[in-house]
């Protein structure tokens, strides 16, 4: 009987201890804005350097001679263009194959259909807008868009993941002024 009474007393003490409110955990100190900004800039610089390294290695492995623009776009013309260079405001129809640098194909105009856009007036990846203004009707090109010139941090919510560098094989099929 004594053991039962002792066990019951121990149970009651444990139950009372468990019901007592504990002090809330201390709140973490917020980082000063300047320090937070510097940390984010440092992290972004590392991501950008890694992406540049991956793109450069991709090009080197294929022994491609690509031109790099100030924005980081890589461009290699396959020739075949005639007429004037595409300009802002032109309506452009183009064929495309879009792949990740891993080789995984995301989109292909043979399956998805040609795409038509009016430059500067309709939504288009910033890198394609830049590249098209270096091309002529009928010209083919291989283009590598770093993530910031493609679909950025978020991807396209479908086949292109966030922060993806993309390989585009494009051909300008039609240009209407």
N, CA, C and O of each residue as an XYZ file, in Angstrom:
708
protein
N       0.810     -1.172      0.000
C       0.000      0.000      0.000
C       0.864      1.250      0.000
O       0.546      2.253     -0.639
N       1.956      1.162      0.728
C       2.853      2.300      0.824
C       3.454      2.614     -0.547
O       3.639      3.777     -0.906
N       3.752      1.559     -1.302
C       4.343      1.767     -2.623
C       3.350      2.456     -3.554
O       3.704      3.313     -4.364
N       2.080      2.040     -3.402
C       1.056      2.634     -4.258
C       0.878      4.103     -3.900
O       0.759      4.935     -4.800
N       0.858      4.435     -2.665
C       0.704      5.807     -2.218
C       1.897      6.651     -2.639
O       1.736      7.811     -3.019
N       3.080      6.083     -2.576
C       4.294      6.786     -3.001
C       4.277      7.026     -4.513
O       4.624      8.114     -4.972
N       3.879      6.029     -5.274
C       3.794      6.167     -6.728
C       2.753      7.212     -7.102
O       2.975      8.004     -8.017
N       1.602      7.225     -6.396
C       0.556      8.203     -6.655
C       1.057      9.612     -6.345
O       0.784     10.538     -7.109
N       1.761      9.787     -5.276
C       2.306     11.092     -4.906
C       3.318     11.571     -5.948
O       3.329     12.740     -6.333
N       4.151     10.660     -6.385
C       5.144     11.007     -7.408
C       4.448     11.440     -8.703
O       4.873     12.401     -9.345
N       3.383     10.732     -9.085
C       2.625     11.052    -10.288
C       1.998     12.444    -10.179
O       2.032     13.208    -11.144
N       1.432     12.782     -9.032
C       0.788     14.081     -8.819
C       1.826     15.201     -8.894
O       1.567     16.244     -9.493
N       2.990     14.994     -8.295
C       4.038     16.014     -8.333
C       4.505     16.243     -9.769
O       4.698     17.383    -10.193
N       4.684     15.160    -10.506
C       5.102     15.292    -11.925
C       4.044     16.005    -12.744
O       4.367     16.838    -13.591
N       2.797     15.689    -12.501
C       1.703     16.315    -13.227
C       1.639     17.814    -12.918
O       1.419     18.619    -13.823
N       1.824     18.188    -11.676
C       1.803     19.597    -11.304
C       2.985     20.341    -11.921
O       2.851     21.484    -12.360
N       4.108     19.701    -11.949
C       5.293     20.339    -12.539
C       5.097     20.547    -14.039
O       5.547     21.547    -14.597
N       4.435     19.613    -14.674
C       4.222     19.719    -16.114
C       3.212     20.806    -16.445
O       3.278     21.392    -17.526
N       2.294     21.085    -15.556
C       1.265     22.075    -15.821
C       1.730     23.501    -15.582
O       1.081     24.444    -16.034
N       2.824     23.673    -14.890
C       3.302     25.023    -14.634
C       3.736     25.660    -15.937
O       4.318     25.003    -16.800
N       3.450     26.942    -16.072
C       3.858     27.666    -17.280
C       5.354     27.877    -17.257
O       5.937     28.261    -16.243
N       5.950     27.620    -18.383
C       7.385     27.885    -18.475
C       7.573     29.250    -19.121
O       6.692     29.761    -19.812
N       8.711     29.808    -18.883
C       9.016     31.118    -19.454
C       9.135     30.992    -20.967
O       9.673     30.003    -21.463
N       8.635     31.988    -21.712
C       8.757     31.910    -23.181
C      10.223     31.967    -23.573
O      11.040     32.585    -22.891
N      10.543     31.316    -24.680
C      11.938     31.350    -25.117
C      12.337     32.782    -25.459
O      11.509     33.573    -25.913
N      13.589     33.107    -25.242
C      14.016     34.478    -25.556
C      13.905     34.740    -27.056
O      14.175     33.864    -27.878
N      13.507     35.949    -27.390
C      13.395     36.325    -28.801
C      14.789     36.554    -29.358
O      15.631     37.166    -28.701
N      15.041     36.060    -30.583
C      16.360     36.310    -31.179
C      16.529     37.795    -31.484
O      15.577     38.489    -31.841
N      17.735     38.249    -31.338
C      18.009     39.652    -31.652
C      17.988     39.831    -33.162
O      18.642     39.076    -33.882
N      17.247     40.820    -33.650
C      17.260     41.052    -35.102
C      18.630     41.577    -35.540
O      19.285     42.334    -34.823
N      19.038     41.155    -36.729
C      20.285     41.667    -37.282
C      20.096     43.123    -37.676
O      19.030     43.494    -38.167
N      21.087     43.933    -37.475
C      20.989     45.311    -37.966
C      20.806     45.296    -39.489
O      21.368     44.439    -40.172
N      20.028     46.233    -40.017
C      19.721     46.274    -41.452
C      20.976     46.277    -42.311
O      21.025     45.591    -43.331
N      21.982     47.032    -41.919
C      23.209     47.103    -42.710
C      23.883     45.739    -42.768
O      24.336     45.313    -43.831
N      23.950     45.049    -41.626
C      24.582     43.728    -41.575
C      23.778     42.717    -42.390
O      24.356     41.900    -43.107
N      22.454     42.768    -42.286
C      21.590     41.879    -43.045
C      21.782     42.104    -44.549
O      21.904     41.146    -45.312
N      21.807     43.356    -44.965
C      21.998     43.684    -46.376
C      23.344     43.162    -46.873
O      23.427     42.601    -47.966
N      24.399     43.345    -46.076
C      25.729     42.864    -46.470
C      25.746     41.347    -46.592
O      26.354     40.814    -47.521
N      25.085     40.635    -45.667
C      25.023     39.173    -45.728
C      24.286     38.701    -46.980
O      24.719     37.755    -47.639
N      23.175     39.358    -47.307
C      22.413     38.993    -48.502
C      23.202     39.277    -49.781
O      23.180     38.479    -50.718
N      23.888     40.401    -49.816
C      24.719     40.721    -50.990
C      25.841     39.707    -51.152
O      26.150     39.293    -52.270
N      26.449     39.309    -50.051
C      27.520     38.313    -50.106
C      26.981     36.976    -50.639
O      27.597     36.351    -51.502
N      25.834     36.550    -50.118
C      25.229     35.296    -50.582
C      24.875     35.379    -52.062
O      25.100     34.425    -52.807
N      24.325     36.508    -52.494
C      23.983     36.685    -53.907
C      25.227     36.638    -54.789
O      25.209     36.029    -55.859
N      26.305     37.277    -54.344
C      27.554     37.259    -55.116
C      28.085     35.845    -55.286
O      28.591     35.497    -56.353
N      27.977     35.037    -54.258
C      28.415     33.639    -54.353
C      27.565     32.891    -55.373
O      28.098     32.149    -56.197
N      26.244     33.081    -55.325
C      25.355     32.413    -56.280
C      25.666     32.838    -57.718
O      25.697     32.001    -58.621
N      25.894     34.123    -57.928
C      26.191     34.632    -59.275
C      27.519     34.060    -59.771
O      27.612     33.626    -60.919
N      28.543     34.055    -58.921
C      29.852     33.494    -59.327
C      29.732     32.020    -59.681
O      30.337     31.565    -60.652
N      28.955     31.267    -58.902
C      28.758     29.846    -59.199
C      28.032     29.655    -60.534
O      28.373     28.761    -61.308
N      27.053     30.481    -60.790
C      26.315     30.364    -62.050
C      27.220     30.690    -63.237
O      27.186     29.992    -64.250
N      28.024     31.738    -63.122
C      28.965     32.095    -64.190
C      29.944     30.944    -64.429
O      30.232     30.597    -65.575
N      30.451     30.360    -63.353
C      31.376     29.228    -63.452
C      30.726     28.061    -64.186
O      31.347     27.457    -65.060
N      29.472     27.736    -63.837
C      28.756     26.641    -64.502
C      28.548     26.928    -65.984
O      28.741     26.042    -66.817
N      28.159     28.148    -66.319
C      27.934     28.507    -67.718
C      29.247     28.439    -68.496
O      29.289     27.876    -69.590
N      30.316     29.007    -67.942
C      31.618     28.977    -68.622
C      32.099     27.551    -68.853
O      32.629     27.247    -69.922
N      31.925     26.674    -67.871
C      32.323     25.268    -68.040
C      31.478     24.573    -69.097
O      31.993     23.773    -69.877
N      30.192     24.871    -69.127
C      29.292     24.299    -70.124
C      29.771     24.672    -71.534
O      29.836     23.820    -72.419
N      30.102     25.941    -71.730
C      30.572     26.431    -73.039
C      31.927     25.801    -73.389
O      32.144     25.376    -74.523
N      32.817     25.747    -72.427
C      34.160     25.193    -72.645
C      34.101     23.709    -73.041
O      34.827     23.273    -73.935
N      33.237     22.941    -72.373
C      33.111     21.508    -72.697
C      32.633     21.295    -74.130
O      32.952     20.276    -74.742
N      31.884     22.228    -74.661
C      31.367     22.103    -76.030
C      32.254     22.798    -77.054
O      32.012     22.724    -78.259
N      33.277     23.470    -76.558
C      34.205     24.197    -77.423
C      33.467     25.210    -78.295
O      33.769     25.360    -79.479
N      32.495     25.905    -77.697
C      31.735     26.913    -78.403
C      32.440     28.256    -78.305
O      33.108     28.549    -77.313
N      32.286     29.060    -79.331
C      32.809     30.419    -79.339
C      31.619     31.363    -79.218
O      31.038     31.780    -80.219
N      31.265     31.694    -77.976
C      30.089     32.526    -77.730
C      30.522     33.928    -77.334
O      31.552     34.118    -76.688
N      29.717     34.905    -77.734
C      29.921     36.288    -77.338
C      29.165     36.505    -76.032
O      28.029     36.055    -75.880
N      29.804     37.198    -75.090
C      29.120     37.540    -73.841
C      28.796     39.027    -73.858
O      29.670     39.857    -74.110
N      27.545     39.359    -73.591
C      27.147     40.761    -73.527
C      27.355     41.286    -72.107
O      27.675     40.519    -71.200
N      27.177     42.558    -71.921
C      27.344     43.170    -70.609
C      26.372     42.652    -69.561
O      26.655     42.726    -68.365
N      25.241     42.135    -69.988
C      24.242     41.618    -69.052
C      24.546     40.198    -68.590
O      23.960     39.713    -67.623
N      25.480     39.524    -69.297
C      25.796     38.139    -68.973
C      25.211     37.140    -69.950
O      25.459     35.941    -69.826
N      24.432     37.611    -70.926
C      23.881     36.755    -71.973
C      25.018     36.184    -72.810
O      25.978     36.896    -73.105
N      24.930     34.930    -73.192
C      25.909     34.325    -74.106
C      25.188     34.075    -75.427
O      24.064     33.572    -75.442
N      25.841     34.428    -76.541
C      25.191     34.404    -77.850
C      26.141     33.831    -78.887
O      27.316     34.193    -78.936
N      25.618     32.923    -79.725
C      26.384     32.370    -80.839
C      25.435     32.236    -82.033
O      24.490     31.447    -82.009
N      25.705     33.011    -83.060
C      24.866     32.978    -84.256
C      25.181     31.744    -85.074
O      26.336     31.348    -85.235
N      24.119     31.151    -85.584
C      24.267     30.028    -86.506
C      24.121     30.482    -87.942
O      24.137     29.668    -88.864
N      23.976     31.799    -88.132
C      23.879     32.371    -89.470
C      22.505     32.199    -90.075
O      21.551     31.778    -89.420
N      22.440     32.543    -91.354
C      21.216     32.365    -92.111
C      20.285     33.555    -92.130
O      19.219     33.472    -92.741
N      20.630     34.649    -91.496
C      19.724     35.787    -91.436
C      19.826     36.699    -92.634
O      20.887     36.827    -93.246
N      18.708     37.339    -92.967
C      18.677     38.318    -94.058
C      17.863     39.526    -93.610
O      17.032     39.432    -92.707
N      18.108     40.627    -94.239
C      17.318     41.827    -93.957
C      17.838     42.600    -92.772
O      18.980     42.445    -92.339
N      16.949     43.444    -92.260
C      17.303     44.313    -91.143
C      17.337     43.540    -89.831
O      16.684     42.508    -89.679
N      18.107     44.060    -88.894
C      18.129     43.510    -87.543
C      16.790     43.784    -86.882
O      16.198     44.844    -87.084
N      16.315     42.835    -86.096
C      15.055     42.972    -85.375
C      15.145     44.167    -84.429
O      16.179     44.398    -83.802
N      14.050     44.924    -84.335
C      14.024     46.116    -83.481
C      12.839     46.055    -82.522
O      11.890     45.296    -82.714
N      12.931     46.882    -81.489
C      11.805     47.010    -80.559
C      10.563     47.406    -81.348
O      10.634     48.215    -82.274
N       9.435     46.832    -80.976
C       8.175     47.115    -81.647
C       7.869     46.140    -82.775
O       6.715     46.024    -83.187
N       8.896     45.422    -83.294
C       8.653     44.423    -84.340
C       7.885     43.241    -83.753
O       8.056     42.878    -82.590
N       7.039     42.656    -84.589
C       6.350     41.425    -84.214
C       7.216     40.278    -84.724
O       7.493     40.189    -85.920
N       7.644     39.396    -83.812
C       8.602     38.341    -84.139
C       7.979     36.977    -83.868
O       7.453     36.722    -82.784
N       8.049     36.108    -84.868
C       7.648     34.718    -84.696
C       8.923     33.892    -84.717
O       9.776     34.076    -85.586
N       9.052     32.980    -83.760
C      10.287     32.206    -83.667
C      10.032     30.770    -83.237
O       9.068     30.465    -82.536
N      10.932     29.898    -83.683
C      10.950     28.514    -83.213
C      11.981     28.433    -82.094
O      12.879     29.271    -82.017
N      11.860     27.437    -81.233
C      12.735     27.369    -80.065
C      12.831     25.965    -79.512
O      11.930     25.143    -79.678
N      13.925     25.717    -78.863
C      14.125     24.567    -77.990
C      14.768     25.153    -76.735
O      15.781     25.848    -76.819
N      14.185     24.876    -75.586
C      14.690     25.405    -74.322
C      15.068     24.231    -73.433
O      14.260     23.338    -73.179
N      16.324     24.247    -72.960
C      16.829     23.174    -72.106
C      17.546     23.757    -70.898
O      18.026     24.891    -70.922
N      17.606     22.959    -69.846
C      18.475     23.283    -68.727
C      19.898     22.937    -69.130
O      20.092     22.188    -70.087
N      20.888     23.452    -68.439
C      22.270     23.130    -68.766
C      22.603     21.672    -68.456
O      23.638     21.166    -68.889
N      21.743     21.007    -67.720
C      21.913     19.578    -67.441
C      21.543     18.722    -68.652
O      21.829     17.526    -68.688
N      20.905     19.347    -69.640
C      20.467     18.623    -70.827
C      18.978     18.339    -70.836
O      18.436     17.953    -71.872
N      18.300     18.519    -69.708
C      16.864     18.253    -69.655
C      16.120     19.282    -70.490
O      16.217     20.485    -70.250
N      15.363     18.783    -71.491
C      14.606     19.689    -72.351
C      13.321     20.109    -71.654
O      12.601     19.284    -71.092
N      13.046     21.409    -71.700
C      11.857     21.963    -71.043
C      10.735     22.231    -72.035
O       9.594     21.828    -71.814
N      11.060     22.912    -73.127
C      10.047     23.278    -74.114
C      10.638     23.152    -75.515
O      11.846     23.281    -75.716
N       9.754     22.896    -76.476
C      10.182     22.708    -77.862
C       9.026     23.153    -78.768
O       7.905     22.661    -78.635
N       9.303     24.077    -79.680
C       8.238     24.587    -80.555
C       7.695     23.503    -81.480
O       6.584     23.642    -81.991
N       8.447     22.430    -81.709
C       7.907     21.326    -82.510
C       6.694     20.712    -81.809
O       5.775     20.226    -82.468
N       6.690     20.734    -80.479
C       5.569     20.194    -79.697
C       4.627     21.295    -79.230
O       3.408     21.126    -79.235
N       5.204     22.426    -78.826
C       4.423     23.495    -78.201
C       3.950     24.565    -79.179
O       3.145     25.419    -78.809
N       4.429     24.536    -80.411
C       4.048     25.533    -81.407
C       4.985     26.730    -81.396
O       5.638     27.024    -80.395
N       5.035     27.418    -82.540
C       5.850     28.622    -82.650
C       5.315     29.675    -81.683
O       4.155     29.627    -81.274
N       6.154     30.603    -81.334
C       5.767     31.685    -80.429
C       5.881     33.001    -81.177
O       6.840     33.213    -81.919
N       4.909     33.887    -80.988
C       4.916     35.207    -81.611
C       4.752     36.262    -80.527
O       3.855     36.176    -79.689
N       5.635     37.264    -80.557
C       5.574     38.363    -79.585
C       5.891     39.675    -80.284
O       6.604     39.700    -81.287
N       5.356     40.763    -79.745
C       5.739     42.095    -80.196
C       6.761     42.601    -79.184
O       6.447     42.798    -78.010
N       8.001     42.811    -79.663
C       9.100     43.163    -78.772
C       8.837     44.468    -78.034
O       8.521     45.494    -78.637
N       8.976     44.402    -76.719
C       8.778     45.575    -75.873
C       7.350     45.800    -75.448
O       7.084     46.663    -74.611
N       6.413     45.035    -76.011
C       5.006     45.234    -75.672
C       4.362     43.999    -75.069
O       3.273     44.081    -74.502
N       5.021     42.862    -75.186
C       4.481     41.623    -74.638
C       5.537     40.974    -73.755
O       6.731     41.240    -73.891
N       5.079     40.127    -72.857
C       5.985     39.473    -71.920
C       6.941     38.536    -72.665
O       6.519     37.677    -73.440
N       8.206     38.721    -72.414
C       9.259     37.919    -73.025
C      10.444     37.912    -72.081
O      10.735     38.919    -71.435
N      11.123     36.792    -71.997
C      12.305     36.718    -71.147
C      13.251     37.862    -71.530
O      13.498     38.075    -72.717
N      13.785     38.600    -70.551
C      14.657     39.735    -70.851
C      15.852     39.365    -71.733
O      16.257     40.153    -72.588
N      16.410     38.188    -71.534
C      17.541     37.754    -72.347
C      17.167     37.524    -73.799
O      17.958     37.814    -74.697
N      15.967     37.004    -74.040
C      15.525     36.820    -75.431
C      15.293     38.162    -76.097
O      15.629     38.343    -77.268
N      14.725     39.098    -75.366
C      14.529     40.443    -75.911
C      15.869     41.026    -76.352
O      15.971     41.613    -77.429
N      16.884     40.866    -75.528
C      18.224     41.354    -75.868
C      18.790     40.604    -77.072
O      19.321     41.226    -77.993
N      18.681     39.290    -77.074
C      19.254     38.476    -78.156
C      18.572     38.752    -79.496
O      19.240     38.856    -80.524
N      17.252     38.871    -79.486
C      16.536     39.092    -80.743
C      16.973     40.374    -81.419
O      16.946     40.463    -82.647
N      17.372     41.362    -80.650
C      17.802     42.631    -81.228
C      19.205     42.538    -81.838
O      19.726     43.531    -82.346
N      19.814     41.358    -81.789
C      21.089     41.096    -82.467
C      20.878     40.180    -83.673
O      21.842     39.783    -84.328
N      19.615     39.843    -83.967
C      19.323     38.845    -84.995
C      18.515     39.444    -86.148
O      17.958     40.538    -86.051
N      18.475     38.674    -87.249
C      17.700     39.029    -88.439
C      16.736     37.893    -88.766
O      16.872     36.782    -88.252
N      15.766     38.181    -89.624
C      14.822     37.160    -90.065
C      15.595     35.996    -90.674
O      16.504     36.201    -91.479
N      15.233     34.776    -90.289
C      15.864     33.571    -90.819
C      17.102     33.132    -90.046
O      17.597     32.023    -90.251
N      17.605     33.982    -89.166
C      18.826     33.651    -88.430
C      18.533     32.656    -87.305
O      17.504     32.718    -86.632
N      19.477     31.746    -87.136
C      19.436     30.798    -86.025
C      20.496     31.206    -85.026
O      21.524     31.769    -85.402
N      20.255     30.926    -83.745
C      21.248     31.257    -82.728
C      21.128     30.301    -81.551
O      20.061     29.761    -81.258
N      22.251     30.117    -80.896
C      22.296     29.399    -79.627
C      22.560     30.453    -78.566
O      23.494     31.248    -78.677
N      21.733     30.448    -77.547
C      21.770     31.503    -76.526
C      21.742     30.848    -75.149
O      20.986     29.905    -74.913
N      22.568     31.355    -74.252
C      22.495     30.918    -72.858
C      22.074     32.121    -72.023
O      22.720     33.169    -72.031
N      20.973     31.935    -71.307
C      20.465     32.983    -70.434
C      20.752     32.619    -68.986
O      20.287     31.585    -68.506
N      21.511     33.454    -68.284
C      21.611     33.255    -66.835
C      20.228     33.456    -66.223
O      19.358     34.071    -66.840
N      20.026     32.953    -65.042
C      18.701     32.987    -64.401
C      18.089     34.380    -64.376
O      16.886     34.526    -64.592
N      18.901     35.412    -64.115
C      18.325     36.764    -64.003
C      17.814     37.295    -65.343
O      17.067     38.273    -65.370
N      18.205     36.665    -66.455
C      17.701     37.061    -67.774
C      16.639     36.091    -68.293
O      16.120     36.260    -69.396
N      16.323     35.076    -67.488
C      15.334     34.080    -67.886
C      14.132     34.158    -66.946
O      13.331     35.087    -67.045
N      14.000     33.201    -66.046
C      12.835     33.148    -65.161
C      13.173     33.412    -63.700
O      12.324     33.230    -62.828
N      14.410     33.842    -63.421
C      14.800     34.323    -62.105
C      14.741     33.301    -60.986
O      14.935     32.103    -61.192
N      14.468     33.813    -59.796
C      14.463     32.987    -58.586
C      13.315     31.989    -58.552
O      13.443     30.919    -57.958
N      12.199     32.327    -59.180
C      10.995     31.513    -59.046
C      10.837     30.431    -60.109
O      10.108     29.465    -59.882
N      11.493     30.559    -61.259
C      11.226     29.626    -62.353
C       9.912     29.987    -63.018
O       9.401     31.092    -62.839
N       9.369     29.065    -63.778
C       8.116     29.367    -64.482
C       6.911     28.635    -63.881
O       5.841     28.613    -64.489
N       7.070     28.043    -62.711
C       6.006     27.279    -62.047
C       5.535     26.103    -62.887
O       4.403     25.643    -62.733
N       6.394     25.612    -63.776
C       6.027     24.460    -64.592
C       7.251     23.577    -64.790
O       7.536     22.721    -63.952
N       7.972     23.771    -65.876
C       9.105     22.898    -66.192
C      10.463     23.502    -65.870
O      11.462     22.783    -65.842
N      10.522     24.796    -65.630
C      11.797     25.464    -65.371
C      11.893     25.786    -63.882
O      11.087     26.552    -63.355
N      12.880     25.201    -63.206
C      13.029     25.469    -61.773
C      13.590     26.866    -61.517
O      14.085     27.529    -62.428
N      13.506     27.289    -60.284
C      14.071     28.574    -59.891
C      15.580     28.589    -60.045
O      16.242     27.559    -59.909
N      16.121     29.774    -60.330
C      17.558     30.020    -60.474
C      18.197     29.139    -61.557
O      19.342     28.712    -61.411
N      17.466     28.870    -62.631
C      17.984     28.008    -63.693
C      18.567     28.827    -64.839
O      17.920     29.734    -65.362
N      19.802     28.494    -65.222
C      20.386     29.006    -66.468
C      19.788     28.174    -67.585
O      19.615     26.964    -67.440
N      19.470     28.822    -68.707
C      18.776     28.112    -69.784
C      19.529     28.202    -71.098
O      20.147     29.219    -71.415
N      19.463     27.120    -71.853
C      20.020     27.055    -73.192
C      18.865     27.147    -74.181
O      17.942     26.332    -74.158
N      18.933     28.158    -75.055
C      17.910     28.361    -76.086
C      18.540     28.126    -77.446
O      19.606     28.661    -77.749
N      17.876     27.328    -78.258
C      18.183     27.253    -79.684
C      16.985     27.883    -80.356
O      15.878     27.350    -80.284
N      17.197     29.023    -81.014
C      16.088     29.773    -81.606
C      16.351     30.055    -83.077
O      17.491     30.080    -83.539
N      15.256     30.266    -83.791
C      15.326     30.719    -85.187
C      14.208     31.734    -85.379
O      13.053     31.479    -85.038
N      14.573     32.897    -85.935
C      13.578     33.922    -86.233
C      12.895     33.503    -87.533
O      13.535     33.470    -88.584
N      11.624     33.186    -87.473
C      10.877     32.700    -88.626
C      10.258     33.851    -89.400
O      10.245     33.838    -90.631
N       9.743     34.849    -88.685
C       9.025     35.958    -89.326
C       9.264     37.238    -88.526
O       9.312     37.214    -87.296
N       9.414     38.350    -89.235
C       9.522     39.660    -88.594
C       8.564     40.599    -89.317
O       8.635     40.766    -90.535
N       7.673     41.205    -88.552
C       6.734     42.173    -89.103
C       6.961     43.482    -88.375
O       6.954     43.532    -87.145
N       7.166     44.554    -89.155
C       7.418     45.869    -88.549
C       6.166     46.507    -88.042
O       6.211     47.615    -87.506
